[in-house]
């Protein structure tokens, strides 16, 4: 799968994407990352990509021409690429959205900056995603989040595919939270690993994990109980 990023700070990439499973995927070629400097499409010798707002107001705004020119050039270069602006006004990025995006051959992620992006540039981009209900200084960290969550779903990126169906927001947890996890030692400062996990009874372990997942979700994320098929949602 191919990821392209349009930003005024290309040097921040790959950043944390260069380590762990995604880093290995980049090194092996299972995932490709291409970063593009928006200033190269400024069309002026000062490489200016921002300007003051019409109507007044605090903060600069990214101009439409550099973004439109860059996107059109990249769309011509990358067949079937889906273009997305990282913006707090976009659709909230979730694990379900990551599963949707992994079906795309290529993604072009546009990183906003300053006060925002000229509305005409937003119309050129079309699609928008938000990584949460808060405001970041720019879209770079958000783009990394989208790439990290999506790339690990590419077949072969995660060494143990079974882990993808047993984690939080997976089908095994009915879209809820994963159950408590334990490793050695069996006893730590007076707290012991639940006996069922040491029993060797796989059916009992599976039932315990399902119950714990449901309880964790109801207690910590009741919003997920309302939205997903988690037992106890009508309580």
C-alpha positions in Angstrom: 0.0 0.0 0.0 1.2 3.5 -0.8 0.9 6.6 1.5 1.7 10.1 0.3 1.9 13.1 2.6 1.7 16.7 1.6 3.1 19.0 4.2 5.2 22.1 4.8 7.4 20.1 7.2 8.5 17.1 5.3 11.5 16.5 7.5 9.3 15.3 10.4 8.6 12.1 8.5 8.9 9.2 8.9 9.3 10.0 12.6 7.7 7.3 14.8 6.6 5.5 11.6 10.2 4.4 11.1 10.2 2.0 14.0 8.3 -1.1 15.0 6.1 -3.1 12.6 5.4 -0.1 10.3 9.1 0.7 10.2 9.8 -2.9 9.1 7.0 -2.7 6.5 8.6 0.4 5.1 12.0 -1.2 5.0 10.7 -4.3 3.3 8.5 -2.5 0.7 5.2 -3.9 2.0 4.2 -0.3 2.7 5.5 2.8 0.8 5.7 6.3 2.1 6.3 9.4 0.0 6.5 12.8 1.5 6.0 16.0 -0.6 6.9 19.6 0.3 3.9 21.9 -0.3 6.3 24.8 -0.7 7.6 23.3 -3.9 4.2 24.1 -5.4 4.1 27.7 -4.1 4.7 29.2 -7.6 6.7 32.1 -6.1 10.4 32.6 -5.3 9.6 33.2 -1.6 8.0 29.7 -1.3 5.0 31.3 0.4 2.0 29.1 0.9 0.0 31.1 3.4 -1.7 34.5 3.5 -4.0 36.7 5.6 -7.7 36.0 5.8 -10.3 38.0 3.8 -12.6 39.7 6.3 -9.9 39.9 9.0 -9.2 37.6 11.8 -6.3 36.1 13.7 -4.0 33.6 12.0 -2.8 32.9 8.5 -4.5 30.5 6.1 -3.0 28.1 3.6 -3.5 29.4 0.1 -5.5 27.4 -2.5 -3.1 27.5 -5.4 -0.2 25.5 -3.9 -2.5 22.8 -2.5 -4.6 22.5 -5.7 -1.5 22.4 -7.9 0.2 19.8 -5.8 -2.9 17.6 -5.5 -3.6 17.7 -9.3 0.0 16.7 -10.0 0.0 13.9 -7.6 -3.4 12.6 -8.7 -2.0 12.4 -12.3 1.0 10.5 -11.0 -0.7 8.1 -8.6 -3.6 6.1 -10.2 -6.6 5.7 -7.9 -5.2 7.8 -5.1 -7.7 8.9 -2.4 -7.1 12.4 -1.1 -7.8 13.3 2.5 -7.3 16.5 4.5 -6.4 16.1 8.2 -8.8 18.5 9.9 -10.6 18.8 13.2 -13.8 19.4 11.1 -13.5 16.0 9.4 -15.2 12.7 10.0 -13.7 11.1 13.2 -11.0 8.5 12.4 -11.7 5.2 14.0 -10.6 1.6 13.6 -13.5 1.0 11.2 -12.3 3.9 9.1 -8.8 2.3 9.1 -10.3 -0.9 7.8 -12.0 1.1 5.1 -8.9 2.9 4.1 -6.7 -0.2 3.9 -8.8 -1.3 0.9 -7.5 1.8 -1.1 -4.4 1.3 -3.3 -3.0 4.7 -2.3 -3.8 7.6 0.1 -2.7 11.2 -0.2 -2.9 12.9 3.2 -2.9 16.7 3.2 -1.6 18.3 6.4 -3.3 21.5 7.4 -1.4 24.3 9.2 -1.9 27.7 10.7 -5.5 28.8 11.1 -6.7 26.4 8.5 -7.0 25.8 4.8 -8.7 28.0 2.2 -12.2 26.7 1.5 -11.5 26.3 -2.2 -8.6 24.1 -1.4 -10.8 22.0 0.9 -13.2 21.6 -2.0 -10.4 20.4 -4.2 -9.3 17.8 -1.6 -12.9 16.6 -0.9 -12.5 14.1 2.0 -11.6 15.1 5.6 -10.6 13.1 8.7 -10.2 14.2 12.3 -8.2 12.1 14.8 -10.2 13.6 17.7 -12.2 16.5 19.1 -9.2 18.7 19.8 -7.0 21.1 17.8 -3.4 20.3 16.8 -0.8 22.8 15.5 -0.8 20.9 12.2 -1.9 17.7 10.4 1.4 15.9 10.6 0.9 14.0 13.8 -2.7 13.2 12.6 -1.3 11.9 9.3 1.1 9.6 11.2 -1.8 8.3 13.3 -3.8 7.5 10.2 -0.8 5.8 8.5 0.1 3.8 11.6 -3.4 2.5 12.2 -4.0 1.7 8.6 -0.6 0.3 7.6 -0.7 -2.3 10.4 -3.8 -3.8 8.8 -2.0 -4.4 5.5 -1.6 -8.2 5.2 1.8 -9.3 6.4 2.7 -6.1 8.3 1.8 -7.5 11.7 3.7 -10.7 12.3 0.9 -12.5 14.1 -2.4 -11.8 12.1 -4.4 -13.4 14.9 -3.5 -10.4 17.2 -5.5 -8.2 14.9 -8.7 -10.0 15.6 -8.2 -10.3 19.4 -7.4 -6.6 20.2 -9.5 -3.6 21.1 -12.2 -2.7 18.5 -11.8 -6.1 16.9 -14.5 -8.6 15.9 -13.5 -10.8 18.9 -14.4 -8.0 21.3 -17.5 -7.0 19.3 -15.9 -3.7 18.7 -15.3 -3.1 22.3 -12.2 -3.1 24.6 -9.9 -6.1 25.0 -9.9 -8.0 28.3 -7.1 -7.6 30.9 -3.8 -9.0 29.9 -1.3 -10.9 32.1 2.2 -12.3 31.8 4.8 -13.7 34.2 5.2 -13.7 37.1 2.0 -15.4 38.2 2.1 -13.4 41.4 3.2 -9.8 41.7 3.1 -7.9 45.0 0.3 -10.0 46.3 -1.8 -9.8 43.1 -2.2 -13.1 41.2 -3.1 -13.9 37.6 -6.7 -15.2 37.5 -6.7 -18.9 38.0 -8.8 -19.5 34.9 -6.0 -18.2 32.7 -3.7 -20.8 34.2 -6.2 -23.6 34.0 -5.5 -24.8 30.4 -9.2 -24.9 29.8 -9.4 -23.0 26.5 -13.2 -22.8 26.4 -13.3 -21.3 30.0 -10.5 -18.9 29.1 -12.4 -17.7 26.0 -15.6 -17.2 28.0 -13.7 -15.3 30.7 -12.1 -13.0 28.2 -15.5 -12.3 26.5 -17.0 -11.5 29.9 -14.1 -9.3 30.9 -14.2 -7.5 27.5 -17.8 -6.7 27.9 -17.3 -5.4 31.5 -14.3 -3.3 30.6 -16.3 -1.7 27.7 -19.3 -1.0 29.8 -17.2 0.5 32.6 -14.6 2.5 30.6 -16.4 3.2 27.3 -20.2 3.2 27.6 -20.4 5.1 24.3 -19.2 2.0 22.6 -21.9 -0.1 24.3 -24.5 2.2 22.7 -22.9 2.1 19.3 -21.8 -1.5 19.0 -23.2 -5.0 19.5 -21.8 -5.4 23.0 -23.9 -7.4 25.5 -25.5 -5.2 28.1 -26.1 -2.4 25.7 -29.8 -2.1 26.7 -29.1 -2.0 30.4 
